[in-house]
């Protein structure tokens, strides 16, 4: 594949993922409107909160003046859609026992790689000097922290709005946290391998994109 063909492929990949993210956001917004029309106020309010969370990547990009890989925007929106629209409203949590575990596995891995990128910026620009094992450790603990915060959000929504995001209470919470820990560990290992060897499949392309799109951070 030539350089031109590779660039065109990257452009089309970006456009497809960006459009997919917008479609998922619109789907959540439409669902919120439907819930409002049906008078399901609590679920509509929860849906509005979920819809707001889909803009978190864009918020960080604007506030921090950075360009994040489009994969993060798509995965964030996809996770929120699958969690609320399919999991909660579509009752996928009850119909498929593995649905919640799958979502937490993918989300923890995604958050872990995002956390690694944030830490890697400081390492690569020599603002801090850390051995690969310390970068991996920080990635791990940051990911576990984010997973814990999500569980607190689920509990808060269940307690205040009488939702059922935590299907089996303590068992659901602890199972989700164990899955989060596994995803965090995988992300930490991928980050460690990248810093140690300069190559790590998934991480390699994302890091190259992040460095190329944010030259000011690495001057």
C-alpha positions in Angstrom: 0.0 0.0 0.0 1.4 3.4 -1.0 1.6 6.4 1.3 -1.2 8.1 -0.5 -3.4 5.1 -0.2 -2.6 4.7 3.4 -3.5 8.4 4.1 -6.8 8.1 2.2 -7.6 5.0 4.3 -6.9 6.9 7.5 -9.1 9.8 6.4 -12.0 7.5 5.5 -11.5 5.6 8.8 -11.6 8.8 10.7 -14.8 10.0 8.9 -16.6 6.7 9.4 -15.8 6.6 13.1 -16.8 10.3 13.5 -20.1 9.8 11.7 -20.8 6.6 13.7 -20.2 8.6 17.0 -22.7 11.3 15.9 -25.3 8.6 14.9 -25.0 7.0 18.3 -25.3 10.4 20.0 -28.5 11.1 18.0 -29.8 7.7 18.9 -29.4 8.4 22.6 -31.1 11.8 22.1 -34.0 10.3 20.3 -34.4 7.7 23.0 -34.5 10.5 25.6 -37.3 12.3 23.7 -39.3 9.0 23.4 -39.0 8.4 27.1 -40.1 12.0 27.8 -43.1 11.5 25.5 -44.0 8.3 27.3 -43.7 10.0 30.7 -40.8 7.8 31.9 -39.2 10.8 33.6 -36.5 9.1 35.7 -35.2 7.1 32.8 -35.3 10.2 30.5 -33.3 12.1 33.1 -30.7 9.3 33.3 -30.6 9.3 29.5 -30.0 13.0 29.4 -27.0 12.5 31.8 -25.7 9.7 29.6 -26.1 11.9 26.5 -24.1 14.7 28.2 -21.3 12.2 29.0 -20.8 11.5 25.3 -19.3 14.9 25.0 -16.6 14.2 27.6 -13.8 13.5 25.0 -14.7 16.7 23.1 -14.7 18.6 26.4 -11.2 17.4 27.3 -9.9 18.2 23.8 -11.1 21.8 24.1 -10.1 22.4 27.7 -6.6 20.8 27.2 -6.1 21.9 23.6 -5.2 18.4 22.5 -6.4 16.0 19.7 -7.5 12.6 20.9 -7.6 9.6 18.6 -11.2 9.3 17.2 -11.3 5.7 18.5 -11.7 7.1 22.0 -14.7 9.3 21.1 -16.3 6.3 19.3 -15.7 3.8 22.1 -16.9 6.3 24.7 -20.2 6.9 22.8 -20.6 3.2 22.0 -20.1 2.2 25.6 -22.6 4.7 26.9 -25.2 3.7 24.2 -24.7 0.0 24.9 -24.9 0.6 28.7 -28.0 2.8 28.7 -30.0 2.3 25.4 -29.3 -1.4 25.1 -28.4 -2.5 28.6 -30.9 -0.4 30.7 -33.8 0.4 28.3 -33.4 -2.6 26.0 -32.9 -4.9 29.1 -29.8 -6.5 27.7 -28.4 -6.7 31.2 -31.1 -9.2 32.1 -31.3 -11.0 28.7 -27.6 -11.5 28.4 -25.6 -12.4 31.5 -22.3 -11.4 29.9 -23.4 -8.0 28.7 -22.2 -6.0 31.7 -19.0 -7.9 31.9 -18.2 -7.3 28.2 -18.9 -3.5 28.6 -16.7 -3.2 31.6 -13.9 -5.2 30.0 -13.8 -3.0 26.9 -14.3 0.3 28.8 -11.5 -0.5 31.3 -9.1 -1.3 28.5 -10.0 1.9 26.7 -9.7 4.1 29.8 -6.4 2.3 30.5 -4.9 3.2 27.1 -6.2 6.8 27.5 -4.6 7.0 30.9 -1.3 5.6 29.5 -1.3 8.3 26.7 -1.7 11.0 29.3 1.1 9.7 31.4 3.3 9.0 28.3 3.1 12.7 27.3 5.0 13.7 30.5 7.4 10.8 30.1 8.2 11.5 26.4 8.6 15.3 26.9 11.0 14.6 29.8 8.8 16.6 32.2 9.1 13.6 34.5 11.4 10.6 34.4 9.8 7.3 35.1 10.9 3.7 34.5 8.5 1.6 32.4 7.2 -0.3 35.5 6.1 3.0 37.1 4.3 4.2 34.0 2.5 0.8 33.9 1.7 1.1 37.6 0.2 4.6 37.2 -1.8 3.4 34.2 -3.2 0.5 36.2 -4.2 2.5 39.3 -5.7 5.3 37.2 -7.9 2.8 35.3 -9.0 1.1 38.5 -9.9 4.5 39.9 -12.0 5.4 36.9 -13.8 2.0 37.1 -14.6 2.7 40.8 -16.0 6.1 40.0 -18.3 4.5 37.4 -19.6 2.1 40.0 -20.3 5.0 42.3 -22.2 6.7 39.5 -24.3 3.5 38.9 -25.0 3.2 42.6 -26.0 6.9 42.8 -28.4 6.6 39.8 -29.9 3.4 41.2 -30.4 5.0 44.7 -31.7 8.3 43.5 -33.7 7.4 40.4 -34.7 3.8 41.3 -32.9 2.4 38.3 -31.4 -1.1 38.1 -27.9 -0.5 36.7 -26.5 -2.7 39.5 -28.6 -5.7 38.9 -27.4 -7.9 41.8 -26.1 -5.2 44.1 -22.8 -6.1 45.8 -22.1 -9.1 43.6 -22.6 -7.0 40.5 -20.3 -4.2 41.8 -17.5 -6.6 42.9 -17.7 -8.6 39.6 -17.5 -5.3 37.6 -14.5 -4.1 39.7 -12.7 -7.5 39.2 -13.2 -7.1 35.4 -12.0 -3.5 35.6 -8.9 -4.7 37.3 -8.2 -7.2 34.6 -8.7 -4.6 31.9 -6.5 -2.2 33.8 -3.8 -4.9 34.0 -3.9 -5.5 30.2 -3.7 -1.8 29.5 -0.7 -1.5 31.9 1.1 -4.4 30.2 0.5 -2.9 26.7 1.8 0.5 28.0 4.9 -1.2 29.6 5.7 -3.1 26.4 5.5 0.1 24.3 7.7 2.1 26.6 10.2 -0.8 27.0 10.3 -2.0 23.4 8.8 0.8 21.3 6.2 -1.4 19.8 2.9 -2.8 21.2 0.3 -3.5 18.4 -2.8 -1.5 19.6 -0.8 1.2 21.5 1.7 1.8 18.8 -0.7 3.3 16.3 -2.6 5.3 18.9 0.6 6.8 20.3 1.9 7.7 16.8 -1.4 9.4 16.0 -1.4 11.3 19.3 2.2 12.5 18.8 1.5 13.5 15.2 -1.7 15.5 16.0 -0.2 17.2 19.1 3.2 18.5 18.1 3.1 21.4 20.6 3.1 18.9 23.5 6.3 17.3 22.3 8.4 20.3 21.4 
